[in-house]
Amino acid sequence: MLAAENWCVKVVDKVYGPYTSAQMRKYAHEGRLSAKSLISPAGSRAWCEARREAAFSNFFGYNTYGDKKPAGEPVFGKCDIAANDAHIKARKQAKKSSVEVANFVIIFDAVAATASRVEAAVVGLGNAFRIADNVWNLSCELTAVGVRNALAPYLSPTEKIFVVDATRGRSSWQNFAPEHHSKISAAYTVARSSKSE
């Protein structure tokens, strides 16, 4: 999975966030985030225990596979207290819910130098293949916003990205001029309202 900068935390049936990685580490130090807390990159629907996420496993004394580190290795977060009922219920609920894989079309308006960075990022998100120079097909568990957020760090501040969730009929975009942004918004708003009638 691609390194994320924004995270959500799920407690029972409520989702909190997004929080930055720095905030998550702070919460771990304060004891507000445990190794068994369910977390997910912002925009994703795939929940896992914090100890199983590479970005936080060291904090709780686990390796990247979620296995306990040998005694004597440094641990940065507070130690877990026995899991309370809320965590147990949340884990059971997460196991019951199935993650829906969606199909996306991703369109970049990026310079050639960015293409290799973006390619690795897209492939890291799931089953992906290139359709044209700057057009990709992707199947993964994220939402359109989640895909955009995962790929945005690999683009320069002015490069454009347009993500279409073909499974759920959603879209997300970034860095379009105001006139293009309003036209895209109007087109997708009309399309959605036509479907609901």
C-alpha positions in Angstrom: 0.0 0.0 0.0 1.1 3.5 -0.8 2.3 5.7 2.1 -0.6 7.9 3.2 -0.4 11.3 4.8 -4.0 11.5 6.0 -5.7 8.9 8.2 -9.1 8.1 9.7 -9.8 6.2 12.9 -12.9 4.0 13.3 -14.3 3.4 16.8 -17.3 1.1 16.9 -19.3 2.5 14.0 -18.0 6.1 14.0 -15.2 7.4 11.8 -13.0 10.2 13.0 -10.5 12.2 11.0 -8.7 12.7 8.7 -5.6 13.2 10.8 -2.1 13.7 9.6 0.6 11.1 10.4 2.1 13.5 12.9 -1.3 13.9 14.7 -1.6 10.1 14.7 1.8 9.7 16.3 0.9 12.3 18.9 -2.3 10.4 19.7 -0.3 7.2 20.1 2.0 9.0 22.6 -1.0 10.2 24.5 -2.6 6.8 24.6 -5.6 7.9 22.4 -4.5 5.6 19.6 -3.6 2.0 20.4 -2.0 -0.8 18.4 -5.5 -2.4 18.0 -7.2 0.8 16.9 -8.8 0.5 13.4 -7.2 3.0 11.0 -7.4 3.6 7.2 -5.9 6.0 4.8 -8.3 8.9 4.2 -10.7 8.0 1.4 -10.2 4.2 1.8 -12.7 1.7 3.1 -10.1 -0.9 4.1 -9.6 -0.8 7.9 -6.8 -2.5 9.7 -5.2 -2.4 13.1 -2.7 0.4 13.6 0.0 -2.2 14.4 -0.4 -3.7 10.9 0.1 -0.4 9.1 3.8 0.2 8.3 3.6 3.9 9.2 2.8 3.1 12.8 3.9 -0.5 13.5 7.2 0.6 15.1 5.3 2.9 17.5 3.6 0.0 19.1 6.5 -2.4 19.1 5.5 -4.5 16.1 7.2 -5.2 12.8 5.5 -4.3 9.5 3.8 -7.7 9.5 2.0 -6.9 12.8 4.2 -9.3 14.8 5.5 -8.3 18.2 9.1 -7.1 18.1 11.7 -8.9 20.3 12.2 -7.5 23.8 14.7 -4.7 24.0 13.8 -3.1 20.7 12.5 0.5 21.1 8.8 1.1 21.3 7.5 4.7 21.0 3.8 4.6 21.7 2.1 3.8 25.0 1.7 0.1 25.7 -1.7 -1.4 25.0 -4.1 -1.9 27.9 -6.4 -5.0 27.5 -8.8 -4.3 24.6 -12.1 -2.9 25.8 -15.5 -3.9 24.5 -15.6 -1.1 22.0 -12.4 -2.3 20.3 -13.6 -5.9 20.3 -16.9 -4.9 18.7 -15.2 -2.7 16.1 -12.8 -5.5 15.1 -15.7 -7.9 14.7 -17.7 -5.4 12.7 -14.6 -4.8 10.4 -14.3 -8.5 9.8 -18.0 -8.8 8.9 -18.0 -5.8 6.4 -16.6 -6.7 3.0 -14.5 -4.1 1.2 -15.9 -3.2 -2.2 -13.4 -3.0 -5.0 -14.2 -0.2 -7.4 -12.9 0.5 -11.0 -11.4 3.9 -11.7 -10.3 5.9 -14.8 -7.5 8.3 -13.9 -6.5 11.1 -16.2 -3.4 13.2 -15.6 -2.2 16.4 -17.2 1.4 15.9 -16.0 4.8 16.5 -17.5 6.8 13.5 -18.7 9.2 13.7 -15.8 6.3 13.1 -13.4 5.1 10.1 -15.3 7.5 7.6 -13.7 6.7 8.8 -10.2 3.0 8.6 -10.9 3.2 5.2 -12.5 4.7 3.6 -9.4 2.1 5.3 -7.2 -0.8 4.1 -9.3 0.5 0.6 -9.5 1.0 0.7 -5.7 -2.7 1.3 -5.2 -4.0 -1.8 -6.8 -4.6 -3.7 -10.1 -3.7 -1.0 -12.7 -2.8 -0.7 -16.3 -2.0 2.2 -18.6 -4.6 3.0 -21.3 -2.7 5.9 -22.9 0.2 8.1 -22.0 -1.6 9.9 -19.1 -4.7 7.7 -18.7 -4.8 4.7 -16.3 -7.4 2.1 -15.3 -7.3 1.1 -11.7 -9.2 -1.4 -9.5 -8.8 -0.8 -5.7 -10.8 -0.3 -2.5 -10.4 3.5 -2.3 -13.0 6.1 -3.2 -12.4 8.7 -6.0 -11.3 11.2 -3.3 -9.0 8.6 -1.8 -7.3 7.8 -5.1 -6.9 11.6 -5.8 -5.4 12.1 -2.3 -3.1 9.2 -2.6 -1.7 10.4 -6.0 -1.6 14.2 -5.4 1.7 14.1 -3.5 3.4 12.7 -6.6 2.2 15.6 -8.8 3.6 19.2 -8.8 1.3 21.9 -7.4 0.0 22.8 -10.9 -0.4 19.4 -12.5 -4.0 18.3 -13.0 -5.7 15.0 -12.1 -9.2 13.8 -12.8 -10.5 10.5 -11.2 -13.7 8.8 -12.3 -15.1 6.0 -10.1 -16.8 4.0 -12.7 -18.3 1.6 -10.2 -20.0 4.1 -8.0 -20.6 7.0 -10.5 -18.4 9.5 -8.6 -15.5 11.7 -9.6 -12.8 13.8 -8.0 -10.3 16.3 -9.5 -7.6 18.8 -8.7 -5.9 21.9 -10.1 -8.5 22.8 -12.8 -9.0 26.5 -13.5 -12.2 27.9 -12.0 -14.1 27.9 -15.4 -13.3 24.2 -16.0 -14.0 23.4 -12.4 -17.5 24.9 -12.6 -18.2 23.1 -15.9 -17.1 19.8 -14.5 -19.2 20.4 -11.3 -22.3 21.3 -13.3 -21.9 18.3 -15.6 -21.6 15.8 -12.8 -24.4 17.5 -10.7 -26.8 17.3 -13.7 -25.8 13.6 -14.3 -26.4 12.7 -10.7 -29.7 14.5 -10.4 -30.9 12.9 -13.6 -30.2 9.4 -12.2 -32.2 10.2 -9.0 -35.3 11.2 -10.9 
